[in-house]
């Protein structure tokens, strides 16, 4: 489906996500390498955790009915039958008028159904004087309480957090199957662009756009291939053709509009790409394009730094995350309160603003960045606020959903 006219943000995002299908194949990785990766199948617990009824505290395992009337004034005397530690091999039993000292994590001995915390017990020789009642189940973590054998721990499509990785370890996993992260080729075009680290001739500039895009991809553990190509149609065609064979997705930076040297879209047409759209009603970032080449997603990004980054964050990043299997691709969002007015230009456009957040008791304050340096504003930005289509003004104090960049 080709969109020749400018599309709105919502439609552009919908077309992007619908156009990227299927997601990439899967691979097995260790738990420590699985953080922020997307699980490719439902994962069920292979063991109970804990594997036994275990003590939550250092204390004394008892039969609850025997200490029902225990008080500091009238303690219940029990004979100390032994001591059990976490992971220990001792096998004591609680029989009538006896108790077993247990350490945190120790198995609850047979015959006991409660643990009295050690601060409520005094020992005299081989006897324990219990001064407080512990009802059945007190201070006991039941077998399988954290994870039960056969329980679904993580659903397919879930993005793993450190906490979920810990649960999977408790559930008996060492490795898990996840969706492979994409290999992304980033091609910066322009006679004026120089790779970082090389001498900088007068009138040229370093490829900060390309580096920023690569850094964002690396944040999400995507592999990157970066290249700089001059404004030469044949060179651009050759490098795009090569990357269409060895990358999972391509992003171009620069040459996105209609000037004499803005030739990326025309060259992609020569390669046979299927254009989905090539203009969005957003500012900055209107020249963003998206299409498919050999069924692989291609993102055209403008060369102006704010437009380049905004086009990436609003369209390319969600598309790449969809390719990685994320069910909710895109930046996280949170409520913020505007510290000052936001004003746009066109009622049928979405206007974006980089900003920083000031912590408040309830909702953070969003301060738009108005530094004359485009790169500095982008570098310092912590969040993005937007005036949606249909509006050109949001007054200070308005509560909105902002995208978080940190």
KAGIBEL-V481681 format. One record per residue. N is the residue number from 1. RES is the residue in three letters. PHI is phi in whole degrees, 0 to 359 (NA if undefined). Layout:
{{N,RES,PHI} {N,RES,PHI}}
This chain:
{{1,UNK,NA} {2,UNK,260} {3,UNK,248} {4,UNK,277} {5,UNK,269} {6,UNK,296} {7,UNK,250} {8,UNK,285} {9,UNK,299} {10,UNK,299} {11,UNK,292} {12,UNK,299} {13,UNK,293} {14,UNK,298} {15,UNK,297} {16,UNK,296} {17,UNK,292} {18,UNK,291} {19,UNK,282} {20,UNK,260} {21,UNK,197} {22,UNK,274} {23,UNK,284} {24,UNK,288} {25,UNK,289} {26,UNK,257} {27,UNK,209} {28,UNK,263} {29,UNK,227} {30,UNK,289} {31,UNK,302} {32,UNK,294} {33,UNK,268} {34,UNK,265} {35,UNK,299} {36,UNK,69} {37,UNK,260} {38,UNK,258} {39,UNK,290} {40,UNK,265} {41,UNK,204} {42,UNK,295} {43,UNK,244} {44,UNK,251} {45,UNK,298} {46,UNK,267} {47,UNK,215} {48,UNK,274} {49,UNK,224} {50,UNK,291} {51,UNK,280} {52,UNK,218} {53,UNK,296} {54,UNK,232} {55,UNK,281} {56,UNK,275} {57,UNK,216} {58,UNK,289} {59,UNK,180} {60,UNK,227} {61,UNK,283} {62,UNK,222} {63,UNK,269} {64,UNK,305} {65,UNK,293} {66,UNK,283} {67,UNK,248} {68,UNK,299} {69,UNK,254} {70,UNK,289} {71,UNK,217} {72,UNK,301} {73,UNK,284} {74,UNK,227} {75,UNK,292} {76,UNK,264} {77,UNK,270} {78,UNK,231} {79,UNK,279} {80,UNK,279} {81,UNK,268} {82,UNK,158} {83,UNK,221} {84,UNK,233} {85,UNK,249} {86,UNK,300} {87,UNK,77} {88,UNK,288} {89,UNK,259} {90,UNK,298} {91,UNK,225} {92,UNK,270} {93,UNK,236} {94,UNK,265} {95,UNK,251} {96,UNK,310} {97,UNK,69} {98,UNK,233} {99,UNK,215} {100,UNK,235} {101,UNK,289} {102,UNK,233} {103,UNK,264} {104,UNK,304} {105,UNK,91} {106,UNK,288} {107,UNK,295} {108,UNK,285} {109,UNK,292} {110,UNK,305} {111,UNK,95} {112,UNK,259} {113,UNK,225} {114,UNK,200} {115,UNK,232} {116,UNK,268} {117,UNK,303} {118,UNK,298} {119,UNK,289} {120,UNK,253} {121,UNK,226} {122,UNK,245} {123,UNK,251} {124,UNK,228} {125,UNK,63} {126,UNK,268} {127,UNK,246} {128,UNK,243} {129,UNK,258} {130,UNK,272} {131,UNK,252} {132,UNK,212} {133,UNK,286} {134,UNK,235} {135,UNK,290} {136,UNK,307} {137,UNK,91} {138,UNK,296} {139,UNK,61} {140,UNK,241} {141,UNK,264} {142,UNK,291} {143,UNK,307} {144,UNK,74} {145,UNK,296} {146,UNK,283} {147,UNK,216} {148,UNK,257} {149,UNK,309} {150,UNK,88} {151,UNK,288} {152,UNK,286} {153,UNK,271} {154,UNK,221} {155,UNK,271} {156,UNK,306} {157,UNK,92} {158,UNK,284} {159,UNK,269} {160,UNK,284} {161,UNK,258} {162,UNK,305} {163,UNK,296} {164,UNK,293} {165,UNK,298} {166,UNK,297} {167,UNK,296} {168,UNK,296} {169,UNK,297} {170,UNK,297} {171,UNK,276} {172,UNK,102} {173,UNK,263} {174,UNK,246} {175,UNK,229} {176,UNK,222} {177,UNK,266} {178,UNK,230} {179,UNK,288} {180,UNK,295} {181,UNK,286} {182,UNK,286} {183,UNK,268} {184,UNK,249} {185,UNK,266} {186,UNK,244} {187,UNK,246} {188,UNK,265} {189,UNK,250} {190,UNK,137} {191,UNK,296} {192,UNK,271} {193,UNK,269} {194,UNK,235} {195,UNK,292} {196,UNK,304} {197,UNK,99} {198,UNK,266} {199,UNK,302} {200,UNK,250} {201,UNK,294} {202,UNK,300} {203,UNK,87} {204,UNK,249} {205,UNK,216} {206,UNK,284} {207,UNK,281} {208,UNK,290} {209,UNK,301} {210,UNK,301} {211,UNK,293} {212,UNK,297} {213,UNK,299} {214,UNK,297} {215,UNK,294} {216,UNK,297} {217,UNK,297} {218,UNK,295} {219,UNK,304} {220,UNK,262} {221,UNK,64} {222,UNK,274} {223,UNK,281} {224,UNK,232} {225,UNK,235} {226,UNK,241} {227,UNK,213} {228,UNK,244} {229,UNK,228} {230,UNK,289} {231,UNK,283} {232,UNK,237} {233,UNK,306} {234,UNK,292} {235,UNK,295} {236,UNK,297} {237,UNK,299} {238,UNK,296} {239,UNK,287} {240,UNK,292} {241,UNK,297} {242,UNK,297} {243,UNK,289} {244,UNK,293} {245,UNK,266} {246,UNK,247} {247,UNK,247} {248,UNK,271} {249,UNK,204} {250,UNK,232} {251,UNK,239} {252,UNK,255} {253,UNK,235} {254,UNK,98} {255,UNK,65} {256,UNK,264} {257,UNK,255} {258,UNK,240} {259,UNK,286} {260,UNK,299} {261,UNK,254} {262,UNK,266} {263,UNK,239} {264,UNK,298} {265,UNK,298} {266,UNK,296} {267,UNK,292} {268,UNK,296} {269,UNK,297} {270,UNK,297} {271,UNK,278} {272,UNK,90} {273,UNK,288} {274,UNK,257} {275,UNK,287} {276,UNK,261} {277,UNK,202} {278,UNK,209} {279,UNK,177} {280,UNK,235} {281,UNK,278} {282,UNK,225} {283,UNK,220} {284,UNK,283} {285,UNK,117} {286,UNK,297} {287,UNK,275} {288,UNK,294} {289,UNK,230} {290,UNK,214} {291,UNK,194} {292,UNK,234} {293,UNK,234} {294,UNK,56} {295,UNK,69} {296,UNK,258} {297,UNK,291} {298,UNK,237} {299,UNK,244} {300,UNK,263} {301,UNK,242} {302,UNK,295} {303,UNK,271} {304,UNK,297} {305,UNK,309} {306,UNK,297} {307,UNK,294} {308,UNK,299} {309,UNK,292} {310,UNK,294} {311,UNK,299} {312,UNK,295} {313,UNK,294} {314,UNK,274} {315,UNK,238} {316,UNK,293} {317,UNK,299} {318,UNK,303} {319,UNK,295} {320,UNK,293} {321,UNK,292} {322,UNK,299} {323,UNK,298} {324,UNK,275} {325,UNK,98} {326,UNK,292} {327,UNK,279} {328,UNK,236} {329,UNK,289} {330,UNK,128} {331,UNK,290} {332,UNK,292} {333,UNK,233} {334,UNK,204} {335,UNK,286} {336,UNK,222} {337,UNK,248} {338,UNK,290} {339,UNK,278} {340,UNK,210} {341,UNK,296} {342,UNK,242} {343,UNK,229} {344,UNK,251} {345,UNK,250} {346,UNK,238} {347,UNK,290} {348,UNK,261} {349,UNK,243} {350,UNK,260} {351,UNK,252} {352,UNK,251} {353,UNK,222} {354,UNK,284} {355,UNK,201} {356,UNK,244} {357,UNK,249} {358,UNK,248} {359,UNK,294} {360,UNK,236} {361,UNK,297} {362,UNK,255} {363,UNK,238} {364,UNK,299} {365,UNK,270} {366,UNK,259} {367,UNK,253} {368,UNK,295} {369,UNK,273} {370,UNK,235} {371,UNK,295} {372,UNK,294} {373,UNK,273} {374,UNK,297} {375,UNK,294} {376,UNK,294} {377,UNK,298} {378,UNK,294} {379,UNK,292} {380,UNK,273} {381,UNK,298} {382,UNK,248} {383,UNK,203} {384,UNK,232} {385,UNK,253} {386,UNK,222} {387,UNK,266} {388,UNK,286} {389,UNK,305} {390,UNK,98} {391,UNK,225} {392,UNK,235} {393,UNK,207} {394,UNK,233} {395,UNK,284} {396,UNK,304} {397,UNK,95} {398,UNK,293} {399,UNK,264} {400,UNK,227} {401,UNK,269} {402,UNK,251} {403,UNK,275} {404,UNK,264} {405,UNK,254} {406,UNK,244}}
